[in-house]
Amino acid sequence: MFDLGWTELLVIGVVALIVVGPKDLPVLFRRVGQFVGKAKGMAREFSQAMNDAADESGMREMSSSLNKSLKTATNPLGSAMDEVKDATKSLTDFDPDSETGKLAAQKAEDKKKIQASTARAAAERKQREAAEAMAEAEAAEAELSDRPATAATDRPVIEKPAAGEAPAKAAPETPATKKPATKKPAAGKPAAKKE
């Protein structure tokens, strides 16, 4: 309808600057701002009066029921889901002293018992697996110590640290000595002269 873009506003500003002059332009803008403020205030007051009249005549309730029926007509699945949510909300709100409340409390207590027994079984299983792994490690160490002395020189012996000691770090093996690399003479470069 009545639409002003940035270019139109720029043209209006330039024309106002030329016609009114730079001296009276701030006064003009102040008066235009006051006029726009009064117009917005009158529009707000009119809108508030119409809303009050709609509230007094019961149009607000009628419009909300009309909106609900339109929503049902346009989105029947969404309105059905809203009704289901309302119905389930009344089912979840129960009195703790009622039979349902007592059953819910018993169910929560049983759940905690099951979680505790499951945690205990898992801890026992881990402890049993750790004991089995320790027995296997001790058997492997015993097997290593029973080997002949010649086999022991080929491979390093792993010593088990005492209970209070930190495990010792193994010394890195030194590789066989390598021959030093020989330098190749630079090809095609003349030697620098010293003066």
N, C-alpha and C positions, 0 to 999 in steps of 0.2 A: 504494500500500500504506500506508505510514506517512508521511504528508505533513503538515508543519506550515507554515502561512502566517504572514505577519507579524501578523495579528490574533490567532492562537492563541498565538504567542510573547509578545505583549503581555499577554494574559490570564494566561498562566503566570507572567510576571514580576511582575505586580501581585499575584497570589495568593501567590507566594513572598515578596514584600515584606511582605505582611500577616501570613502565617503565621510566617515565620522572623524577621522584624524587620530593621530597617536595620543593626543592630549586627553580626549574624551572617551577613548576606547575602554579603559578599565571601569569607568562609571557605567558604560553600556553593558559590559559583561556582568557587573554586579546586579544591575536591574534585570537582565535576562535570567540570571541565576535565581533571583528572588521570585520572578514570575513562574519559573519552572518548579520551584519549591512549593509555591502556593497551589499550582495545578496538581502536583503529586499529592499534597495534603488533602485536597478536595476529592481526588480519586480514591484515596485510602478511606476517607470518611464515608463516601458513597458505598464502597465495597463492604465496610463494616456494618452500615445500616441495612444493606441487603442480607448479609449473613444473620444479623439479629432478627430480621423479619422472617427468614427461613426457619430459624430455630423456634420462634414463637408459634408458627403455623404447623410445625411438625413435618416440614418438608425434608429436614435433615435425616430423620429416621427413614422416611420413605425413599430418599435417594440412596441411603446405605443399603436398604433391602433391595432396591433396584440394581445397585452395583453388584450385590451378591448374586442375584439371579442372572445378571448378564455374565458374570464370571463363570457361573455354573454352565450357562449355555455355550460360552466360547471355549471353556477348558473343563470338560466334565471330569477328566482324570485328576486334575489338580484339586478340584473341589472335593472329589471323593477321598483323596489322600488327606485333605484337611479334616474331613469328618472322622476318618480313621484315627488321626493323631489326637483329636479331641476325645474320642472314645477310649483310647489307650491311656491317655493322661489320667482319666478317672480311675482306671484299673491299677495304676502304679501308686496312687496315693491311698495308703491303707493305714488303719489304726494298728499300732504295735501290740495292743492288748487283744486284738481279734485273733481268730484262728489262722487267718492268712499271715498276720504279723508273726505269730509264734512259729509257723512253718518256715517263714523267711529267715527268722533268727536261727532256727535249727539247721537250715540249709547252709547258712553262712558259717556256722560253727563246724559242720561236717566238712565244708570246703577247706577250712583252716587245718583241720586234722589231717585231711588227705595231703595237703601241701607239706605239712610237717613230716609225715611218714615218707613221702616221696623224697624229700631233702635228706632224711636220715639214710634211706636206702642208697641214694646216690653217693653220699659221703662214705658209707661202708664199702660200696663197690670200688670207689677210688682208692680207699685204704688197702683193700685186698689186692687190687692191681699193682699198687706201689710195692707191697710185700713180695708179690710174685716177681716183679722186675728186679727187686733187690736180690732175691734168691738166684735168679738167672745171672746177674752180674757177679755175684760171689762165686758161682759155679764156673763162670768163664775165667775169673781171676785164678781160681784154683787150678784150672786146666792149664793156664799159662805158666804157673809156677811149677807144675809137674813136668814140663817139657824138658828135653835134654839141654845141656849148656850150649851146644853148638847152635841150636835154633834160637837161643836167647840172644846170641851175638848178632844175628841177622836182623832182628827186629827190636825196637826199643821196648823196654818193660814199663808198663804203666803202674805206678805205685798209688795205692789208695791213701789219701791224707787221713790223719787222725781226726777224731770228732771235733776238736776245738780248733784245728788248724785250717788255714785257707789253702786251697789247692795250689800247688806250685806250677808255675808256667814252664812249659817245656822249652828248652833252648832250640832256636831255629837251626836246622841242619845246614851245613855249609856245602855248597855245590862244589864239584870238582874244579880245580884251578883251570882257568882259561888262558890261552896264549894271548899276549898283548897284541892289539891290532897294530898293523904297520901302516905308516903314512904313505900315501901315494903322492908322487910329485905332481904339482899343478901343471897341466898341459897347456901350452900356448901362451903363458903369461911370462913376460920378461921380468927379470929380477929388478927391484927398485934400486936406483943409484943413490948412493949416499954422498953428499958433498959437504 
